[in-house]
Amino acid sequence: MAGTTLISVRVPDEVARRLGALAEATDRSKSYMAAQAIEEFIALHEWQVKAIRKGLAEAEAGKLAGHGEALKILKKWGRRGA
């Protein structure tokens, strides 16, 4: 099993209440629920940062789509609400 580290955070009372209610409803500890939330938050933001860095590197290398090409790609996606 991997090691663990204690992290202390302050959250608004309402967030603490909601965390407690969710932990109770799912029969999990508040610590478990908070750790899961942090893990999901980090995974999401790591992915976003990686994608942004990749896009910036491609832009710096001149790998950009022209306006017409971009419109063509967007048209393939269809229209929202149409």
Buried (B, 14 or more C-beta within 10 A) or exposed (E): EEEEEEEEEEEEEEEEEEBEEEBEEEEBEBEEBBBEEEEEEEEEEEEEEEEEEEEEEEEEEEEEEEEEEEEEEEEEEEEEEE
